[in-house]
């Protein structure tokens, strides 16, 4: 049986942005319920998404990754009861829920750090952080120094070699499973987390909830180091993310195909791993902004939804919402949006993405089937995903002109059916001719 995380599409929500939350958490009261409404659940279901990654959610001071309280939903978003109700509604709609786990660092208002500031040598928190040195000073004026995330002093790094810290974090995960019945955690800064801690997390979360999913944020490196039977189920595929928009902008599909071979080929780095695939997220420019030609959104999403991996849609990008990272903030890529705004932004693109997402969730070969290149040029890319008796063919064109592709397909099928138009193309002697629109894509299925 295929694991749930391999068989559908994720929707990714950065809730503080989506809800237009204040930049700073003043702690003045709490929003009741949960501000990400049930209309977003209906939207995800309509698109065909089977899971949502939503976060950060922990009570924090500013952007969500400077945690104050690991067991409290950020009061700018609502309360614990409201979030629990939202998760139950997601589950009733067939949508799994994955939240952010910010375990590499805390905010300076977290109790362990506050105690360190107040009691210094006598603090119970002095061993909670990496490289605390009472002979130094921090950039923010503390009479001690400490390691922080990439030098950002607002984010002191937790000491995961301290058993008390690891015990506390495992208790946090147990709380979110018991209290909210979450289905998985996306681990922030997973490439900085201690491997022994990750092994413990995999072992203990599997005991808490058998099909619990662990996905890590890893940007560079050999992803296969983290995706192991005793470590994580998946990590973010930043390599392919870069290849997707770059290949379209430079009219060079060899770049995308090379990444697939390097990662998933017979001797690939991650040939046994299912990576988390995305074209944009809360940390990078929106895909509609990155592309030189907006029409390339059609082949981009066709590729994302039919290639091997776990595809994810960043909220609003299914409708071509644009946004670029600023010099000092990420506001433009984390905007406040309503479902109505998204559904009215670009209905034609949304319809295409929805068709692809529903296809991805209904075709077993797209989850676990074999992959084979059929055509590869700078501007055309055709590949097939197969299991015995079923097949999906994806044909992409990044050219300014219409393109014709002729190729042989495996398996002795009589015809291919276009998922968008319903048109049936006859196969003769295992060969077929497909006409592709400029900056377009066609996806076909066969039984």
ABEGO torsion letter per residue (X at the ends): XBBAAAABBBBBBBAAAAAGBBABBAGBEBBBEBABBAAAAAAAAAAGBABBBBOBABBBABAGABBABAABBBAAAEBAAAAAAAAAAAAAAGBBBBBBBBAABBBAABAAAAAAAAAEAABAAAAABBGBBAABBBAAGBABBBBBBGGBAABBBBBAABAAAAAAAAAAAAAAAAAAGBAEBBBBGAAABBAAAAAAAAAAAAAABAABBBBBBBABEBAAAABBAABBABBBBAAAAAAAAAAAAAGBAAAAAAAAAAAABAABAAAABBBBBBABBAABBBAAAABABAAAAAAAAAAAAABBEBBBBBBGAAAGBBEBBBAABAAAABBBBBAAAAAAABAAAAAAAAAAAAAAAABAAAAABBBBBABBBAABBBBBBBBBGBBBBBBBBABABBBBBBBBBBGGBABBBBAAAGBBBBBBGGBBBBBBBBGBBBBBBBX
